[in-house]
């Protein structure tokens, strides 16, 4: 289920980026904002849906609510910086590299901020090599996804790229989780924060619904080519001339009617 969330977010984000590259002005900006929110939301939802299956023997788990929300905001902002870099960059190669680095760091930042929100009886530590590997996977995956947005136009190719990006994001997550170690210190008393079902699950469902609704909007909205074709057709459509009867003086003119025969 977490992989599905990652794929949906990637597909929507890539599709919006493709739309942005063929648009101009305010329309391009709006498409890029939608792309950043879609990718950030998809990654965040993927992370916390996966965390619903995470447990530590000997202790309960709670989540710090402000830090959890901050991880979502950071994901959208940093991913947005990468997407805008690609959308407005004049030189494609540097823009792609910088955008991929920023987007990948945004994915990794979201993951480790979300992990920092964990509250349990004990201490959490990480394997530095596996952490570095997870960040590298995030950067490579983000760069590949943005390259696909720049070079791929067909819907089938975008769908394939979304499956690959979803797999890469999931790989980053589980590599990061493989780096986790917990030293449990049994203690009495309740932990601060909210349980996953109290906070994470409702928010994940809400954001997942946002992805589905936005996907429907993107699917139904016309592309730049379709809009241009419609505008061109409207301009070429002939207008019927209006028949007028000249008046014989300054007074109001009277319209002449032609009698019709009736059977």
C-alpha positions in Angstrom: 0.0 0.0 0.0 2.9 2.4 0.8 4.4 1.6 -2.6 1.1 2.4 -4.3 1.0 5.8 -2.6 4.6 6.5 -3.8 3.6 5.5 -7.4 0.5 7.7 -7.4 2.4 10.7 -6.1 5.2 10.2 -8.6 2.8 9.8 -11.5 0.9 12.9 -10.6 4.0 14.9 -10.0 5.6 13.9 -13.3 2.4 14.5 -15.2 2.1 18.0 -13.8 5.8 18.7 -14.5 5.2 17.7 -18.2 2.2 20.0 -18.3 4.2 22.8 -16.8 7.0 22.6 -19.4 4.5 23.1 -22.2 2.8 26.1 -20.4 3.9 29.7 -19.7 3.3 32.4 -17.2 1.0 31.8 -14.3 -0.2 28.4 -15.7 3.4 27.0 -15.5 3.8 28.2 -11.9 0.5 26.6 -10.9 1.4 23.3 -12.5 4.8 23.2 -10.8 3.1 24.0 -7.4 0.8 21.1 -8.0 3.7 18.8 -9.0 5.6 19.7 -5.8 2.6 19.1 -3.6 1.8 15.8 -5.3 5.3 14.4 -5.0 5.8 15.7 -1.4 2.4 14.3 -0.4 2.9 11.0 -2.1 6.3 10.5 -0.4 5.0 11.5 3.0 2.0 9.3 2.7 4.2 6.4 1.6 6.5 6.9 4.6 3.8 6.9 7.2 1.7 4.2 5.7 4.8 2.0 5.9 5.4 3.2 9.5 2.0 1.8 10.4 3.7 -1.6 10.2 6.7 -0.6 12.4 6.9 -1.8 16.0 9.5 -2.2 18.7 9.2 -5.0 21.2 9.1 -3.8 24.8 7.8 -0.3 24.2 4.9 1.6 22.7 5.4 4.2 20.0 4.1 7.7 19.8 4.6 10.5 17.3 5.5 14.2 18.0 2.7 16.0 16.1 4.5 19.3 15.3 7.6 17.4 14.0 5.4 15.1 11.9 3.7 18.1 10.2 7.0 19.8 9.7 8.3 16.7 7.8 5.4 17.1 5.4 6.0 20.9 4.9 9.7 20.3 4.4 9.0 17.6 1.8 6.8 20.0 -0.2 9.1 23.0 0.1 12.4 21.2 -0.8 10.8 19.1 -3.5 9.2 22.3 -4.8 12.6 24.0 -5.0 13.9 21.1 -7.2 10.8 21.1 -9.4 10.9 24.8 -10.0 14.6 24.6 -10.8 13.8 22.2 -13.6 10.7 24.1 -14.7 12.5 27.5 -15.0 16.1 26.4 -15.7 17.4 27.7 -19.0 20.3 25.2 -19.1 18.8 21.8 -18.8 21.8 19.8 -17.5 22.7 22.0 -14.5 19.0 22.5 -13.7 18.4 18.8 -13.8 21.4 18.1 -11.5 20.6 20.8 -9.0 16.9 20.0 -9.1 17.5 16.3 -8.6 19.9 17.0 -5.7 17.3 19.3 -4.0 14.4 16.9 -4.6 16.4 14.0 -3.3 17.5 15.8 -0.2 13.9 16.8 0.3 12.8 13.1 0.3 15.6 12.2 2.7 14.8 15.2 5.0 11.2 14.2 5.2 12.1 10.6 6.1 14.6 11.5 8.9 12.4 14.3 10.3 9.6 11.8 10.4 11.8 9.4 12.3 12.9 12.2 14.7 9.2 12.5 15.6 9.3 9.0 17.1 8.7 8.8 20.9 9.5 5.5 22.6 11.0 4.1 25.8 14.6 3.9 24.6 17.1 5.5 22.2 17.2 5.3 18.4 20.5 5.1 16.6 21.5 4.7 12.9 24.1 3.0 10.8 25.9 5.9 9.0 26.8 3.9 5.9 23.2 2.8 5.4 21.9 6.4 6.0 24.3 7.7 3.3 23.2 4.9 1.0 19.5 5.9 1.5 20.2 9.5 0.8 22.1 8.5 -2.4 19.2 6.4 -3.5 16.8 9.4 -2.9 19.0 11.8 -5.0 19.5 9.3 -7.9 15.7 8.5 -7.9 14.7 12.1 -7.9 17.2 13.0 -10.7 16.0 10.1 -12.8 12.3 11.1 -12.3 13.0 14.7 -13.3 15.0 13.6 -16.3 11.9 11.5 -17.3 9.7 14.6 -16.9 12.0 16.6 -19.2 12.5 13.9 -21.9 9.4 11.8 -21.8 6.0 12.9 -23.2 3.9 9.8 -23.7 1.5 8.7 -21.0 2.8 5.1 -21.1 6.4 6.2 -20.6 5.4 8.5 -17.7 3.5 5.5 -16.1 6.6 3.3 -16.4 8.8 6.1 -14.9 6.3 6.4 -12.0 6.6 2.7 -11.2 10.4 3.0 -11.2 10.3 6.2 -9.0 7.9 4.5 -6.6 10.2 1.6 -6.3 13.2 3.9 -5.8 11.4 5.9 -3.1 10.4 2.7 -1.3 13.9 1.4 -1.5 15.2 4.7 0.0 12.7 4.3 2.9 13.4 0.7 3.7 17.2 1.2 3.4 16.8 4.0 5.9 14.7 1.7 8.2 17.4 -1.0 7.8 19.8 1.6 9.3 17.7 1.9 12.5 18.6 0.3 15.8 16.7 0.8 19.0 18.0 0.3 22.6 14.9 -0.3 24.7 14.9 1.1 28.2 11.7 -0.3 29.9 10.0 2.5 31.8 6.6 3.1 33.3 4.4 6.0 32.4 2.8 7.2 29.2 4.7 8.5 26.3 4.0 12.0 24.9 2.6 12.4 21.5 -0.1 10.7 19.4 -0.4 7.1 18.3 -0.3 6.2 14.6 -4.0 5.5 14.5 -4.9 8.7 16.3 -3.0 11.0 14.1 -1.0 9.4 11.2 -3.7 7.2 9.8 -6.4 9.9 9.5 -3.9 12.4 7.9 -2.6 9.7 5.5 -6.1 8.9 4.4 -6.8 12.6 3.9 -3.6 13.2 1.9 -4.3 10.0 -0.1 -7.7 11.3 -1.0 -6.1 14.6 -2.1 -3.9 12.6 -4.5 -6.8 10.8 -6.0 -8.9 14.0 -6.4 -6.0 15.9 -7.9 -5.2 13.0 -10.3 -8.8 13.2 -11.6 -8.5 17.0 -12.1 -5.2 16.5 -14.0 -6.7 13.7 -16.1 -9.8 15.8 -17.1 -8.1 19.2 -17.7 -7.1 19.9 -21.3 -3.4 19.8 -22.3 -1.8 22.9 -23.9 -2.1 21.3 -27.3 -5.8 20.6 -26.8 -6.4 24.1 -25.6 -4.5 25.6 -28.6 -6.5 23.4 -31.0 -9.8 24.5 -29.3 -8.8 28.2 -29.5 -7.8 27.8 -33.2 -11.1 26.1 -34.0 -13.0 28.9 -32.3 -11.2 31.6 -34.3 -11.8 29.7 -37.6 -15.6 29.2 -37.0 -17.5 31.4 -39.4 -20.0 33.9 -38.0 -23.4 34.3 -39.7 -24.0 37.8 -41.2 -26.8 39.8 -39.6 -29.4 41.0 -42.2 -30.5 44.6 -41.7 -33.1 46.7 -43.5 -32.0 50.3 -44.2 -34.3 53.0 -42.9 -35.7 55.8 -45.1 -35.4 58.5 -42.5 -34.3 59.5 -39.1 -37.1 57.6 -37.4 -36.9 54.0 -36.3 -36.6 51.4 -39.0 -39.1 48.7 -39.5 -38.2 45.2 -40.3 -39.8 43.5 -43.3 -41.1 40.1 -42.8 -41.6 37.6 -45.6 -44.9 35.7 -45.4 -44.7 32.0 -45.2 -47.1 29.7 -46.9 -48.9 27.3 -44.7 -50.6 24.1 -45.8 
